[in-house]
Amino acid sequence: MTTLHRLLFPLTLALATTAAAQPQPVPAPSSESTTLDAATARRIDTIANDVLDRTNTPSASIAVVRDGQLVHTQAYGHARLAPQAMPARPAMRYAIGSISKQFTVAALLLLEQDGKLTLDDKVSQYLPKLTRAGDITVRQLLNHTSGYQDYWPHDYTFQQMLAPTTPQAILDTWARRPLDYEPGTRYQYSNTGYVLAGLIVERASGQPLLQFLEQRIFHPLGMTSVIDFDRDPLQHGMVHGYEAYALGPPRAAQPSGPGWLFGAGGLAMTAADLARWNQSLIRQSVLDQTSYATMARDTLLADGTATGYGLGFDVHTVNRHRQLAHDGEVSGYTATNAVYPDDGLAITVLTNLMASKAPEEIEERIAQVLFEHADATDAARAAQAREIFVGLQQGRLDRTRLTPNASAYFSEQALADFQSSLSPLGAPQEFTHLRTWLRGGMTGRSFVVKFPQRKLRVWTYEMPDGKLEQYQVQVMN
């Protein structure tokens, strides 16, 4: 691929092609946003262009959330290669594939909050004629332990998928077969379960799946670019999708027929809109706390084995950082969406080449860059928290570091109790950062303090201006 093909196209670049001949940008809603520092943005540019060049991927659209705010959106490469090359722009839509599953899960959790179903309902309450529907729960559909065979395990679009179908036709073919295993005993990724889940949303809500999502999630979050890619993959604002054979050049991909994706992978949107969803996951602003915990909980099999999958998310710890992530792939597109909820960080990478690992590599390398900043900040805050701790052991406190609330909390009695209980412990052997999270507009951090015979937990809440609203100490188990 030529060097010209890898040129970076900034957001403000004027396109040479006419508006009628290109994907139309989608209006972006106003939202709180800050700007990534120039040096970090340049490193992200370098990563994106390097990976696209090496993997022969036509384009990528990237969005970054840091400290709970959308701080960076940029597109790289080309939205169309021929007959006339067209640069990708952040306001263009990409299919997100199986990342759509998170929204199907969220719809079911909202319906559970509404009292219209529970995740432990049997499938037979909604679709009684499928194989062993009375033995399989809605939850097992969502965590891929149902036993229903996956209708699309391929990394290409098989011949039957080029013709239109319906969700019910998919189930009539794949969900009437014998189960691949006893429900709850194995993890095996299955798009079939999410087609079922989408239909259950419709039956419990009395609305089409996309309409329910629009009313309860997309509109409240200002996600204005979302479309039903399953029904109309060639809508305005879509980048062109490609596939490649072995090490050959990208070639135009033929989309699957309508009806094949539905609740398993039917959405398309801009990277910025998917980032708005990530912000809501970090802030826990759409569902209640119980529902978010349910989504993020690792699924255990009947024998107690952890699967590494929650509901619509892979659940991992990456370099000590809790990660909720999912990849997506449909004809012509691949995507990765990774959320680090305790760090207020999320990275979205959307590309227009099928069966490509480019999104995963870009996300991993961007995460390394961003955690350099986060880890350095946490280390500095650990040093500050240790200094405060040692001062409290001696009955000293610099109140200029505190908000009025925190200063009032540290009354004469409180200072006396901190000193009398902590000073006998002596100097801390270790004072290390444990985790970071967001709450109430503040950044929370916890630290582990080790002594020869005891281990303590210190946790703080920091205001945006750096002052502490809280400083607490407790014995650890």
N, C-alpha and C positions, 0 to 999 in steps of 0.2 A: 504494500500500500504506500502511496507517495507521501512525501512530507506535507504537501499541500492538503491532503485529505485529513491530516491530523491537526491542522491549525485550530487554535482556540478561538471560539466566536463569542465575545462578550455579549452581555445582555443588550447593550445599546447598538450593536452592529446593525446597519441597515441592510436589508436583503435585496439582492439584485432581481430576484424573480418577482413576478406580479402576485398580488394578494390572491387572485383567483386560482393561481396554480399551486399554491402551497397550503400546508396545514395552517389554519387560522389560530392565533393565540387566544387563550381563554382569559377573560377578565379575572384578575386576582383580587380577592376581597382584602380590605384593610385588616391588618392584624398587628399586634405588638411585635416588633422586630428590631434587632440590633444588627450591627455589622461585624463580621469576623475580621480580626486584624489582618492587615495586608500580607504579612509574612506567612501566616497560616493559610490564607486563601491561595497564595502562590504555590505552596506545597501541595495543596489539594489539586490545583490545576495540573501540576507536574505529574501527580499520581494518575489522574484520570487520563491524560493524554498518553502517558507511557503504557498503561494497561490497554487502552483502546488500540494503540498502534501494534502492540505485541500479539493481541488476540484477534486482530482484524475485525473488531466490533465497530459498526458504523457510528454509533453515538451513545452518549450517556447523559442523563439528567440527574443532578445530585442536589439534595437538600439536607442541611445540617441543623439540628436543634442543640443548643448548648445552654445550660442553666435554665432549661425550660422554655427558651425563646428561640424562634426561628432566626438564625444568624447568617445563613448562607444558602443561596440557590444559584446554580449555574448549569449550563448545558455545554456539551463538548461534541465535536465531530459533526456528522451529517444526519439530518432527519430523512433525507432522500439522497440516493447516490446517482440515479439516472432517471430520465435522460439528461437532466441538468442538476448538478449537485446543489443541495440546499442545506444551510447550516441548521443545526438543532438550536432551539431556544427554550429557556426555562418554562415558558407559558404553553408549551406543547404537551399533549397527553401521551402517555405510554400505557399499554396494558400491564397490569400488576399481577396477573395470574393468581396463584394460590395465596398471595397475601390477602386476597379478597375473603379468605376463610375467616379472618379475624372479625370482619363485619357481620358475617353470618352468626358467629358465636355471640357477638355483642347483641345482635337482635334477639337471640334466644334468651340471653341473660336479662335483657330489658323486659321481655315477656314474662320471665320468671318473677322479676320484681313487681310486675303488674298483677301477678297472681293468676296468669292465664295458662301456665304450665310449670312443670319442674323438670330439671335436667335428668331426674331419676324416673320420669315417666317412661313407660314402655313404648317402643315404636308402634306397636299394634294399636295404641290409642289414636293414632293419626293415619297410619298406613298398614292396615291389618293383614293384607294379603301377601306380604313379602316373607321370605324365608325366616322362620323363627322370630318373627317380629315381637312375639310375646316374651322373648328371652333377652332382648337387647334394649338398652336404655338410650335415651337421647344423648346422654353424656358419653356413652361409648362410641356413638357416631363421631363426636367431636374430638375425642382423644385417640381415634384410630385403633380401638380395641374391639370393634363390633364383630369382626370376622367376615364382613361383606367384601367381596373381591373388588379391587380397584379397576375401574373401566378404562383408565388412561394412565398406565405406568410408563408410556413411551416418551422419549425425547424427540419425537417427530409426530406429525399429524397423520395418523393412519387413514387408509382409504375411506373407510366408512364415515369418518368424521367430516368429510367434505360435504356431505349431504345434510340437510336440516334434520333435527330430531326434537324431542321434547324431554324434559326431566322424567316424566313418567315412563317414556319408552326406554330410557337408560335403566331405570329401576326394573322394568319388566324383563330386561335382558340380563342384567348383572346382579340384581338383588333378589332374584328368584332361584339362583343357583345354590347348591350346598355351600355352607360357610367354609371359609378357608381354615378356621380354627374355632374352638369354643370361645364365646364372648368373654372378654376380660383376661384371657390367658396369654395373649400375645399382642405385640404392637406391630401393625403393618399398615403403612400409609395407604389411605383409600379415599379417592375423590368421590366414590359412590356414596360414602357416608354423608358428605356435605351436600350432594344433590338431595338426598333425603332430608337433611337438616333445613335446606332452603324451602322445601315443600312444607315442612312442619311449621316454619315461620309463617308461611302464607295461610295455613289452615288455622293456626292459633290466633293470628292477628286479623284475619279477614281481609288482608291487603296483599297486593303483589310485593314480593321481596324488596325490589328496588324502591318502591314507594314508601314502604316502612322505613328503610334505611335513610331515605331522603328526609323524611319528617323527623326522625328521632336522632339521627347522627349527623348527616351531611349538612343540612341546613343550619342546625344549631352551631356547628363548628365552622361555618363559612366555607365549606368545601364545594365551591361552585363549579368545578371542572369535571366532576364525576359523571361518567356515562356508562350505559349498558353496552360494553364492548361485545358481549355475547350476541346481542341482537343486531348490532350495526357497527362492525369493526372498522368501517371506512368513514366515520364521521369526520367533520372538519376539526382540525386541531390535533389529529393523530399523526405521530411520526410514522413513517413506513416501516413495516416489519420485514426482517430478513432471516435467512437460514444459510448454512454453509455445509458443504459435503467435504469431510476430511479437512485438508488444509486449503481447500479451494476458496474462491472469493465469495463474499456475501451475495446471495441471490434473493430476489423478491419471494417472500413466503406467502403461500395461499392460506387465508384464514380458515378456521374450522367453520362448519355450517352453524346457523343459529340453533341454540338450544343445548349445546354440548357443555357449556361452562357453568352457567347458572350460579348456584350458591357455592360452587367449588372454586371458581376462578373467573367470574364474568365481568369484573370492573376494570375501567381505565380512568386515569386521572393524571394531573401534574404531580411532580415530585413534591412541590410545595404543599399541595393539598394533603398528600399522604403524611407529610411532616406535621400538618395541623392535627391529624389523628394521633400522631406520636406525642404531640404536646398534651393532648387530652389524656393519654395513657399515663404520662408522667404526673400530671396534675390530678388525675382521677376525677375528671369533671363531667363525664357522661353517665357512668354507672355508679352504683354504690360501692363502698369499700369491700363488702363481701364478694360482690361479683368480680371485682378486679383480682382479688385473692384467688378466686376460683379459676380464672383464666390463667394465672401465672403459676399455679400449683403443679408440680411434676406428677404425672400419672404413675401410679403403682399398679403392677399386674397382680393377679390373684396370689402369686407366690411372693409378693413383696418387692419384685425387681422394678427399679425405676426405669421409665422409658425415655426420659429426657424431653418429653412433650407435655405441654399443658393442654389448653383448649385454644387452638388456632395459633399457637406459638411453640417453637423450640425453646426449651428452658435450659440455659447453660450458665456457667460461670467462666468468664474469659479474663484471664490475668487478674483474678480477684474481683472482677466487676460482674455483677449479675446482669445477664442479657436475656431479653425476650426478642426472638427473631424469627423470620420466616423468609424463604425464597419463593419466587413465583416464576412460572414458565407457561406460556401459551404460544401458539404458532406465531413466530416472528419476534418474540420478546422474552427477555429474562429480567428478573428484578431481585433485589435484596432489601429488606427493611429490618434494621436492628435498633432496638430500644434498650438503653441502659438506665432503668428507672431510678435507681439509687443515686445516679450521678447527674440526673437531669439532662442526659445526652441521648440523641438519636441520629441515625444516619440512614438516609434513603438513597438507593442507587437504582435507576431504571435504565435499561438498555434495549436496543432494537435488533438483537440477534438471538435466535433460538439456540438452546443447548450450549450456552456460553457461561463460563465461570467468571467472566469479567466483573459482574456486579459484586460477587463475594470478595474477590481480591481487592477491588477498589474500597469496599467498606472496611475490610480488615486493616488496610494500610492507612485509611483516614482515621480509624479509631486509634491506631498507635500514635498518630500525630496529636490528636485531640487529648488523649490521656496523658501525654507529656505535660500539657498545660494543667490538666485537672490534678494530676499527681503532684506537680510542683506546688500548686495552690494548697492542696491538702497537707503537704509536708510543712508548708509555712504556717498553716493554721495549727498543726500539731505542735510546732515549736512555741507558738503563742499560747496555746492551751496549757502546755507544760509550764511555761513561765508564770502564768496565772496560778496554776496549781501550787507551785513552789512558794509563790507569794502568800497564798492562802494558808499554807502550812506555818508561815511566819506571822500571820495576822495582818498581811499587807494586801492592798487591792488598789489598782490604778482605775479609778472610776471614769476616767476619760475614755476608756475602752467600752463602756457600758451605755446602754440606753437608759432613760429615766426609770423604766420599769425594773430593769435588772439592778440598777443602783439601789432602788428602794427595797428590792428583795434582800440585798445584802445589808441587813440591819446590823446593829452592834451585836445582838444575840446570835444572828446567823454567822457573822465573822468569828465570834468566839467559839461557836460549835465547830465550824470548819477547822479552825486552828487546833483546838484541843483533840479532835478526832483524827486529824491527818498528820499532825507533826510527829507523833510517836512512830509512824511508819518509816521515817527517814527519807532519803533521796530516792526517787523512782529509778529502778533499774532500766525500764523501758517505758516509752510513752509513744504509742504508735497509732496511726489513723486506721480505723476499722471500716467505716462506710460513710457515704454522703447521700443526702436525700433533700427533697424540697417539701416545704409545708408552710402554709399561711404567708406566702410571699417571702419566706426566709430560707436560708440554706442551713440544713441540719447536718451536724457531723458528730460521729461517735469515735472515741479513742479508748484503747486498752492501756491501763497503767499497771505495770508489774513491779511487785516488791518480793523479797525472799519468801515471805509466808502468805502473801495475799495478792489478789488481783482485783483491780477496780475498773469500773466503766465511768468515763466522763463523756457527757454529751452537751453540745452547745447549739443554739440557734443564732444565726448571724443575719443581720439586716443588710439590705443592698449597699448601704454606706460603710459596711465593715464592722459596725458596732454590734456588741453581743446583747441579745435580748434575754439570753438564758445561759447559765453555766451550772450543770448538775453533776453530782458525784454519787456513785452507788456501788455496792459490793457486787462482783460478778459471781455467778454460780461456778 
